[in-house]
Amino acid sequence: NVLRVRLKEQAETKELLFVQSTKAESKHTAAVAEQDKKVTALWDEYELTYSAAALLDYPPVTAETRNITAQTVSHLRGQIKSLGSVSVSSIEEYAQVKERYDFMTAQVEDLTKSKKNLADIIFQLEGEMRTRFSDAMREINHHFQIVFRELFGGGHAELILTEPDNILESGIEINVAPPGKIIKNLMLLSGGEQSFVAIALYFALLKVNPSPFCFLDEIEAALDEVNVDKFAAYLHKNADKTQFIVITHRRGTMEVADRLYGVTMVDKGISTVLSINTSEVGNYVK
Protein backbone atom coordinates (compact mmCIF):
# COMPACT_ATOMS: atom_id res chain seq x y z
CA ASN A 1 0.00 0.00 0.00
CA VAL A 2 2.81 2.37 0.90
CA LEU A 3 4.39 1.75 -2.53
CA ARG A 4 1.10 2.37 -4.26
CA VAL A 5 0.68 5.66 -2.41
CA ARG A 6 4.18 6.75 -3.29
CA LEU A 7 3.63 5.90 -6.95
CA LYS A 8 0.44 7.92 -6.94
CA GLU A 9 2.24 10.90 -5.36
CA GLN A 10 5.02 10.64 -7.91
CA ALA A 11 2.46 10.55 -10.74
CA GLU A 12 0.71 13.62 -9.38
CA THR A 13 4.04 15.42 -8.98
CA LYS A 14 5.01 14.49 -12.53
CA GLU A 15 1.69 15.74 -13.88
CA LEU A 16 2.09 18.98 -11.91
CA LEU A 17 5.61 19.48 -13.24
CA PHE A 18 4.39 18.78 -16.77
CA VAL A 19 1.70 21.39 -16.42
CA GLN A 20 4.22 23.92 -15.02
CA SER A 21 6.67 23.05 -17.80
CA THR A 22 3.96 23.56 -20.41
CA LYS A 23 3.04 26.93 -18.93
CA ALA A 24 6.71 27.96 -18.72
CA GLU A 25 7.28 26.94 -22.31
CA SER A 26 4.22 28.92 -23.38
CA LYS A 27 5.48 31.95 -21.48
CA HIS A 28 8.91 31.51 -23.05
CA THR A 29 7.39 31.31 -26.52
CA ALA A 30 5.31 34.41 -25.82
CA ALA A 31 8.37 36.21 -24.44
CA VAL A 32 10.43 35.32 -27.53
CA ALA A 33 7.58 36.51 -29.75
CA GLU A 34 7.33 39.74 -27.75
CA GLN A 35 11.09 40.19 -28.00
CA ASP A 36 11.01 39.68 -31.76
CA LYS A 37 8.12 42.09 -31.97
CA LYS A 38 10.03 44.74 -30.01
CA VAL A 39 13.20 44.14 -32.06
CA THR A 40 11.16 44.55 -35.25
CA ALA A 41 9.53 47.71 -33.90
CA LEU A 42 12.97 49.03 -32.88
CA TRP A 43 14.22 48.58 -36.41
CA ASP A 44 11.05 49.89 -38.08
CA GLU A 45 10.92 53.04 -35.97
CA TYR A 46 14.58 53.80 -35.32
CA GLU A 47 16.52 51.55 -37.74
CA LEU A 48 18.46 50.12 -34.80
CA THR A 49 19.30 46.52 -34.04
CA TYR A 50 19.12 45.23 -30.48
CA SER A 51 22.91 45.04 -30.21
CA ALA A 52 23.28 48.59 -31.59
CA ALA A 53 20.68 49.86 -29.14
CA ALA A 54 22.47 48.11 -26.28
CA LEU A 55 25.69 49.90 -27.20
CA LEU A 56 23.94 53.26 -26.61
CA ASP A 57 24.19 52.40 -22.92
CA TYR A 58 20.89 53.96 -21.83
CA PRO A 59 19.97 53.32 -18.17
CA PRO A 60 17.43 50.51 -17.66
CA VAL A 61 13.79 51.43 -17.10
CA THR A 62 12.64 50.74 -13.56
CA ALA A 63 9.32 51.15 -11.79
CA GLU A 64 10.49 54.49 -10.43
CA THR A 65 11.64 55.84 -13.83
CA ARG A 66 8.93 54.29 -15.98
CA ASN A 67 6.59 57.32 -15.92
CA ILE A 68 9.39 59.82 -16.58
CA THR A 69 10.75 57.64 -19.37
CA ALA A 70 7.29 57.36 -20.90
CA GLN A 71 6.89 61.13 -20.81
CA THR A 72 10.33 61.63 -22.38
CA VAL A 73 9.52 59.13 -25.12
CA SER A 74 6.18 60.85 -25.75
CA HIS A 75 7.89 64.25 -25.95
CA LEU A 76 10.56 62.98 -28.34
CA ARG A 77 7.92 61.31 -30.50
CA GLY A 78 6.12 64.63 -30.73
CA GLN A 79 9.31 66.38 -31.82
CA ILE A 80 10.01 63.68 -34.39
CA LYS A 81 6.46 63.95 -35.69
CA SER A 82 6.75 67.72 -35.99
CA LEU A 83 9.73 67.24 -38.30
CA GLY A 84 7.40 65.81 -40.90
CA SER A 85 8.44 63.19 -43.40
CA VAL A 86 12.11 62.27 -43.19
CA SER A 87 14.07 60.82 -46.09
CA VAL A 88 16.00 57.81 -44.89
CA SER A 89 18.48 58.30 -47.73
CA SER A 90 19.22 61.90 -46.75
CA ILE A 91 22.49 60.93 -45.05
CA GLU A 92 23.83 59.34 -48.21
CA GLU A 93 22.50 62.22 -50.29
CA TYR A 94 24.16 64.69 -47.91
CA ALA A 95 27.47 62.87 -48.27
CA GLN A 96 27.22 63.04 -52.06
CA VAL A 97 26.20 66.72 -52.05
CA LYS A 98 28.96 67.52 -49.53
CA GLU A 99 31.55 65.85 -51.73
CA ARG A 100 30.29 67.79 -54.75
CA TYR A 101 30.22 71.01 -52.74
CA ASP A 102 33.80 70.53 -51.53
CA PHE A 103 34.92 69.86 -55.12
CA MET A 104 33.15 72.95 -56.48
CA THR A 105 34.43 75.07 -53.59
CA ALA A 106 37.99 74.03 -54.41
CA GLN A 107 37.37 74.86 -58.07
CA VAL A 108 35.97 78.28 -57.17
CA GLU A 109 38.97 78.99 -54.95
CA ASP A 110 41.34 77.99 -57.77
CA LEU A 111 39.45 80.19 -60.25
CA THR A 112 39.39 83.10 -57.80
CA LYS A 113 43.12 82.75 -57.28
CA SER A 114 43.72 82.50 -61.03
CA LYS A 115 41.52 85.55 -61.61
CA LYS A 116 43.52 87.54 -59.08
CA ASN A 117 46.80 86.43 -60.68
CA LEU A 118 45.51 87.41 -64.12
CA ALA A 119 44.32 90.76 -62.79
CA ASP A 120 47.77 91.38 -61.31
CA ILE A 121 49.44 90.41 -64.59
CA ILE A 122 47.07 92.65 -66.58
CA PHE A 123 47.76 95.51 -64.18
CA GLN A 124 51.51 95.07 -64.61
CA LEU A 125 51.17 94.77 -68.39
CA GLU A 126 49.03 97.88 -68.58
CA GLY A 127 51.62 99.76 -66.55
CA GLU A 128 54.37 98.54 -68.87
CA MET A 129 52.23 99.39 -71.91
CA ARG A 130 51.62 102.92 -70.61
CA THR A 131 55.32 103.44 -70.05
CA ARG A 132 56.34 102.06 -73.43
CA PHE A 133 53.55 103.88 -75.26
CA SER A 134 54.45 107.17 -73.59
CA ASP A 135 58.13 106.72 -74.45
CA ALA A 136 57.34 105.69 -78.04
CA MET A 137 54.85 108.53 -78.45
CA ARG A 138 57.36 111.05 -77.20
CA GLU A 139 60.08 109.71 -79.50
CA ILE A 140 57.78 109.53 -82.54
CA ASN A 141 56.57 113.06 -81.90
CA HIS A 142 60.17 114.27 -81.69
CA HIS A 143 61.15 112.67 -85.01
CA PHE A 144 57.88 113.71 -86.64
CA GLN A 145 58.65 117.36 -85.97
CA ILE A 146 62.18 116.99 -87.40
CA VAL A 147 61.11 115.03 -90.52
CA PHE A 148 58.18 117.37 -91.16
CA ARG A 149 60.39 120.46 -91.09
CA GLU A 150 62.94 118.74 -93.32
CA LEU A 151 60.35 117.68 -95.91
CA PHE A 152 58.26 120.87 -95.84
CA GLY A 153 61.22 123.18 -95.42
CA GLY A 154 59.96 124.46 -92.08
CA GLY A 155 56.64 124.69 -90.31
CA HIS A 156 55.39 122.95 -87.23
CA ALA A 157 54.03 119.45 -86.57
CA GLU A 158 53.10 117.48 -83.47
CA LEU A 159 51.07 114.52 -82.30
CA ILE A 160 48.58 115.23 -79.51
CA LEU A 161 46.78 112.70 -77.30
CA THR A 162 43.06 113.43 -76.97
CA GLU A 163 42.99 111.76 -73.52
CA PRO A 164 46.43 112.13 -71.94
CA ASP A 165 45.17 110.71 -68.63
CA ASN A 166 43.98 107.52 -70.35
CA ILE A 167 46.64 106.94 -72.95
CA LEU A 168 45.74 103.30 -73.66
CA GLU A 169 42.33 104.37 -74.98
CA SER A 170 43.24 107.83 -76.14
CA GLY A 171 42.94 109.01 -79.69
CA ILE A 172 45.78 110.77 -81.50
CA GLU A 173 45.39 114.06 -83.29
CA ILE A 174 47.85 115.28 -85.94
CA ASN A 175 48.43 119.00 -85.64
CA VAL A 176 50.51 120.47 -88.49
CA ALA A 177 51.20 123.89 -89.94
CA PRO A 178 53.24 124.09 -93.16
CA PRO A 179 55.47 127.18 -93.59
CA GLY A 180 53.42 130.34 -93.96
CA LYS A 181 50.09 128.67 -93.11
CA ILE A 182 47.89 128.49 -90.04
CA ILE A 183 45.99 125.19 -90.13
CA LYS A 184 43.47 124.26 -87.46
CA ASN A 185 42.20 121.13 -89.18
CA LEU A 186 44.17 118.60 -91.19
CA MET A 187 41.29 118.41 -93.68
CA LEU A 188 42.04 122.01 -94.71
CA LEU A 189 45.26 120.83 -96.35
CA SER A 190 45.31 119.84 -100.00
CA GLY A 191 45.40 116.18 -100.95
CA GLY A 192 49.09 116.40 -101.79
CA GLU A 193 49.89 118.10 -98.49
CA GLN A 194 47.94 115.48 -96.56
CA SER A 195 49.91 112.76 -98.34
CA PHE A 196 53.14 114.57 -97.53
CA VAL A 197 52.15 114.74 -93.84
CA ALA A 198 51.45 111.00 -93.90
CA ILE A 199 54.86 110.40 -95.50
CA ALA A 200 56.52 112.50 -92.79
CA LEU A 201 54.76 110.49 -90.09
CA TYR A 202 55.77 107.23 -91.80
CA PHE A 203 59.42 108.24 -91.85
CA ALA A 204 59.19 109.31 -88.19
CA LEU A 205 57.89 105.83 -87.32
CA LEU A 206 60.73 104.35 -89.33
CA LYS A 207 63.20 106.41 -87.30
CA VAL A 208 61.82 104.96 -84.05
CA ASN A 209 61.57 101.41 -85.33
CA PRO A 210 64.06 100.98 -88.18
CA SER A 211 63.58 98.23 -90.74
CA PRO A 212 66.28 96.69 -92.97
CA PHE A 213 64.04 97.17 -96.00
CA CYS A 214 60.55 98.37 -96.85
CA PHE A 215 58.21 98.53 -99.84
CA LEU A 216 56.60 101.80 -100.89
CA ASP A 217 53.78 101.49 -103.42
CA GLU A 218 53.25 104.86 -105.19
CA ILE A 219 53.39 106.61 -101.83
CA GLU A 220 54.22 109.92 -103.53
CA ALA A 221 51.59 109.69 -106.29
CA ALA A 222 49.57 112.68 -104.98
CA LEU A 223 52.59 114.98 -104.56
CA ASP A 224 53.48 117.80 -106.93
CA GLU A 225 56.86 117.81 -108.66
CA VAL A 226 58.55 119.98 -106.04
CA ASN A 227 57.47 117.74 -103.17
CA VAL A 228 58.35 114.63 -105.18
CA ASP A 229 61.90 115.93 -105.43
CA LYS A 230 61.94 116.61 -101.66
CA PHE A 231 60.61 113.11 -101.00
CA ALA A 232 63.15 111.53 -103.32
CA ALA A 233 66.02 113.48 -101.77
CA TYR A 234 64.98 112.41 -98.27
CA LEU A 235 64.61 108.80 -99.45
CA HIS A 236 68.07 108.81 -100.99
CA LYS A 237 69.53 110.40 -97.85
CA ASN A 238 68.27 107.57 -95.65
CA ALA A 239 68.95 104.72 -98.06
CA ASP A 240 72.17 103.84 -96.24
CA LYS A 241 70.17 102.54 -93.25
CA THR A 242 67.13 101.06 -94.99
CA GLN A 243 66.78 99.50 -98.41
CA PHE A 244 63.74 101.07 -100.08
CA ILE A 245 61.90 99.23 -102.82
CA VAL A 246 59.59 101.77 -104.46
CA ILE A 247 56.84 101.17 -106.97
CA THR A 248 56.43 104.50 -108.74
CA HIS A 249 55.67 106.33 -111.96
CA ARG A 250 57.19 109.62 -110.83
CA ARG A 251 60.34 110.73 -112.61
CA GLY A 252 61.81 112.54 -109.60
CA THR A 253 61.74 109.33 -107.55
CA MET A 254 63.22 107.23 -110.34
CA GLU A 255 66.07 109.70 -110.80
CA VAL A 256 67.44 109.03 -107.31
CA ALA A 257 67.06 105.24 -107.51
CA ASP A 258 70.20 103.11 -107.59
CA ARG A 259 68.57 100.53 -109.83
CA LEU A 260 65.44 100.59 -111.98
CA TYR A 261 63.23 97.67 -112.89
CA GLY A 262 60.52 97.91 -115.50
CA VAL A 263 58.27 95.81 -117.69
CA THR A 264 57.86 96.42 -121.40
CA MET A 265 56.07 94.64 -124.23
CA VAL A 266 58.19 94.77 -127.38
CA ASP A 267 56.16 92.07 -129.02
CA LYS A 268 52.43 91.80 -128.50
CA GLY A 269 51.59 89.43 -125.67
CA ILE A 270 55.20 89.05 -124.58
CA SER A 271 56.32 90.98 -121.48
CA THR A 272 59.97 91.63 -120.86
CA VAL A 273 61.51 92.67 -117.54
CA LEU A 274 64.20 95.31 -117.81
CA SER A 275 66.79 96.17 -115.18
CA ILE A 276 69.33 98.95 -115.23
CA ASN A 277 71.80 100.44 -112.80
CA THR A 278 71.31 104.19 -112.83
CA SER A 279 75.06 104.75 -112.49
CA GLU A 280 75.45 103.12 -115.91
CA VAL A 281 72.78 105.17 -117.66
CA GLY A 282 75.47 107.36 -119.27
CA ASN A 283 76.81 104.33 -121.09
CA TYR A 284 73.50 103.96 -122.93
CA VAL A 285 72.98 107.61 -123.74
CA LYS A 286 74.87 109.07 -126.68
Contacts in CASP RR format, 6 or more apart in sequence:
PFRMAT RR
TARGET T0000
AUTHOR 0000-0000-0000
METHOD contacts of the structure
MODEL  1
NVLRVRLKEQAETKELLFVQSTKAESKHTAAVAEQDKKVTALWDEYELTY
SAAALLDYPPVTAETRNITAQTVSHLRGQIKSLGSVSVSSIEEYAQVKER
YDFMTAQVEDLTKSKKNLADIIFQLEGEMRTRFSDAMREINHHFQIVFRE
LFGGGHAELILTEPDNILESGIEINVAPPGKIIKNLMLLSGGEQSFVAIA
LYFALLKVNPSPFCFLDEIEAALDEVNVDKFAAYLHKNADKTQFIVITHR
RGTMEVADRLYGVTMVDKGISTVLSINTSEVGNYVK
39 49 0 8 1.000
39 50 0 8 1.000
42 48 0 8 1.000
42 49 0 8 1.000
42 50 0 8 1.000
42 53 0 8 1.000
43 49 0 8 1.000
46 53 0 8 1.000
47 88 0 8 1.000
59 65 0 8 1.000
61 69 0 8 1.000
87 93 0 8 1.000
126 168 0 8 1.000
129 168 0 8 1.000
130 167 0 8 1.000
130 168 0 8 1.000
133 167 0 8 1.000
133 168 0 8 1.000
134 167 0 8 1.000
136 208 0 8 1.000
137 159 0 8 1.000
137 161 0 8 1.000
137 167 0 8 1.000
137 172 0 8 1.000
139 208 0 8 1.000
140 159 0 8 1.000
140 204 0 8 1.000
140 205 0 8 1.000
140 208 0 8 1.000
141 158 0 8 1.000
141 159 0 8 1.000
143 203 0 8 1.000
143 204 0 8 1.000
143 207 0 8 1.000
143 208 0 8 1.000
144 157 0 8 1.000
144 158 0 8 1.000
144 159 0 8 1.000
144 200 0 8 1.000
144 201 0 8 1.000
144 204 0 8 1.000
145 156 0 8 1.000
145 157 0 8 1.000
145 158 0 8 1.000
146 204 0 8 1.000
147 200 0 8 1.000
147 201 0 8 1.000
147 203 0 8 1.000
147 204 0 8 1.000
147 207 0 8 1.000
147 234 0 8 1.000
148 154 0 8 1.000
148 155 0 8 1.000
148 156 0 8 1.000
148 157 0 8 1.000
148 176 0 8 1.000
148 197 0 8 1.000
148 200 0 8 1.000
148 204 0 8 1.000
149 155 0 8 1.000
149 156 0 8 1.000
149 157 0 8 1.000
150 234 0 8 1.000
151 196 0 8 1.000
151 199 0 8 1.000
151 200 0 8 1.000
151 203 0 8 1.000
151 227 0 8 1.000
151 230 0 8 1.000
151 231 0 8 1.000
151 234 0 8 1.000
152 178 0 8 1.000
152 179 0 8 1.000
152 196 0 8 1.000
152 200 0 8 1.000
152 230 0 8 1.000
153 179 0 8 1.000
153 230 0 8 1.000
154 178 0 8 1.000
154 179 0 8 1.000
155 176 0 8 1.000
155 177 0 8 1.000
155 178 0 8 1.000
155 179 0 8 1.000
155 180 0 8 1.000
156 175 0 8 1.000
156 176 0 8 1.000
156 177 0 8 1.000
157 174 0 8 1.000
157 175 0 8 1.000
157 176 0 8 1.000
157 177 0 8 1.000
157 197 0 8 1.000
157 200 0 8 1.000
158 175 0 8 1.000
158 176 0 8 1.000
159 172 0 8 1.000
159 173 0 8 1.000
159 174 0 8 1.000
159 175 0 8 1.000
160 172 0 8 1.000
160 173 0 8 1.000
160 174 0 8 1.000
160 175 0 8 1.000
161 167 0 8 1.000
161 170 0 8 1.000
161 171 0 8 1.000
161 172 0 8 1.000
161 173 0 8 1.000
162 170 0 8 1.000
162 171 0 8 1.000
162 172 0 8 1.000
162 173 0 8 1.000
163 169 0 8 1.000
163 170 0 8 1.000
163 171 0 8 1.000
164 170 0 8 1.000
174 186 0 8 1.000
174 197 0 8 1.000
174 201 0 8 1.000
175 186 0 8 1.000
176 183 0 8 1.000
176 186 0 8 1.000
176 189 0 8 1.000
176 197 0 8 1.000
177 183 0 8 1.000
178 189 0 8 1.000
178 193 0 8 1.000
183 189 0 8 1.000
186 194 0 8 1.000
186 197 0 8 1.000
187 194 0 8 1.000
189 197 0 8 1.000
191 222 0 8 1.000
192 222 0 8 1.000
192 223 0 8 1.000
192 224 0 8 1.000
192 227 0 8 1.000
194 222 0 8 1.000
195 219 0 8 1.000
195 220 0 8 1.000
195 221 0 8 1.000
195 222 0 8 1.000
195 223 0 8 1.000
196 223 0 8 1.000
196 227 0 8 1.000
196 231 0 8 1.000
199 219 0 8 1.000
199 220 0 8 1.000
199 231 0 8 1.000
202 219 0 8 1.000
203 234 0 8 1.000
203 238 0 8 1.000
206 214 0 8 1.000
206 238 0 8 1.000
206 242 0 8 1.000
210 241 0 8 1.000
210 242 0 8 1.000
211 242 0 8 1.000
212 242 0 8 1.000
212 243 0 8 1.000
213 242 0 8 1.000
213 243 0 8 1.000
213 244 0 8 1.000
213 245 0 8 1.000
214 242 0 8 1.000
214 243 0 8 1.000
214 244 0 8 1.000
214 245 0 8 1.000
215 245 0 8 1.000
215 246 0 8 1.000
215 247 0 8 1.000
216 244 0 8 1.000
216 245 0 8 1.000
216 246 0 8 1.000
216 247 0 8 1.000
216 248 0 8 1.000
217 247 0 8 1.000
218 247 0 8 1.000
218 248 0 8 1.000
218 249 0 8 1.000
219 231 0 8 1.000
219 246 0 8 1.000
220 227 0 8 1.000
220 228 0 8 1.000
220 231 0 8 1.000
220 232 0 8 1.000
220 248 0 8 1.000
220 250 0 8 1.000
220 253 0 8 1.000
221 248 0 8 1.000
221 249 0 8 1.000
221 250 0 8 1.000
223 231 0 8 1.000
223 250 0 8 1.000
225 252 0 8 1.000
228 250 0 8 1.000
228 251 0 8 1.000
228 252 0 8 1.000
228 253 0 8 1.000
229 252 0 8 1.000
231 253 0 8 1.000
232 250 0 8 1.000
232 252 0 8 1.000
232 253 0 8 1.000
232 255 0 8 1.000
232 256 0 8 1.000
233 256 0 8 1.000
235 244 0 8 1.000
235 246 0 8 1.000
235 253 0 8 1.000
235 256 0 8 1.000
236 256 0 8 1.000
238 244 0 8 1.000
239 258 0 8 1.000
246 253 0 8 1.000
246 257 0 8 1.000
248 254 0 8 1.000
254 260 0 8 1.000
255 278 0 8 1.000
257 278 0 8 1.000
258 277 0 8 1.000
258 278 0 8 1.000
258 279 0 8 1.000
259 275 0 8 1.000
259 276 0 8 1.000
259 277 0 8 1.000
259 278 0 8 1.000
260 274 0 8 1.000
260 275 0 8 1.000
260 276 0 8 1.000
260 278 0 8 1.000
261 273 0 8 1.000
261 274 0 8 1.000
261 275 0 8 1.000
262 273 0 8 1.000
262 274 0 8 1.000
262 275 0 8 1.000
263 271 0 8 1.000
263 272 0 8 1.000
263 273 0 8 1.000
263 274 0 8 1.000
264 271 0 8 1.000
264 272 0 8 1.000
264 274 0 8 1.000
265 271 0 8 1.000
265 272 0 8 1.000
266 272 0 8 1.000
276 284 0 8 1.000
END
